[in-house]
Amino acid sequence: MQLGRPLKYDPLKKIIPGDEEATRLLQRPYRKPWVHPALSHI
């Protein structure tokens, strides 16, 4: 809704194929000191 265009979600890869902007919106920044689990290994 926020982007105003139709999207297709790939549940296996957990991304929006072909749309990096939409994929970034799937993950919001956490308040410190919390760290997103997917980013904790980086």
C-alpha positions in Angstrom: 0.0 0.0 0.0 2.8 2.4 0.9 4.4 2.1 -2.5 1.2 2.2 -4.5 2.0 -0.7 -6.8 1.2 -4.5 -6.8 3.9 -6.7 -5.3 4.6 -10.5 -5.3 6.2 -11.9 -2.2 8.5 -14.9 -2.4 8.0 -16.6 1.0 11.0 -19.0 0.5 13.5 -16.2 0.0 11.6 -13.7 2.1 11.9 -11.0 -0.6 9.9 -9.1 -3.2 11.6 -10.3 -6.4 12.7 -7.4 -8.7 11.9 -4.7 -6.2 14.7 -3.8 -3.8 12.8 -0.8 -2.4 9.9 -3.0 -1.4 12.2 -5.7 0.0 13.9 -3.1 2.3 10.5 -2.1 3.7 10.0 -5.7 5.0 12.6 -4.9 7.7 12.3 -1.9 10.0 15.2 -0.6 12.1 15.2 -1.7 15.7 15.6 0.7 18.6 19.0 0.4 20.3 20.2 -1.7 22.0 18.0 -4.3 20.1 19.4 -5.8 16.9 17.5 -7.5 14.1 18.2 -11.3 14.2 19.0 -11.4 10.5 21.7 -8.7 11.0 23.2 -10.0 14.2 25.7 -12.2 12.4 27.1 -9.4 10.2 
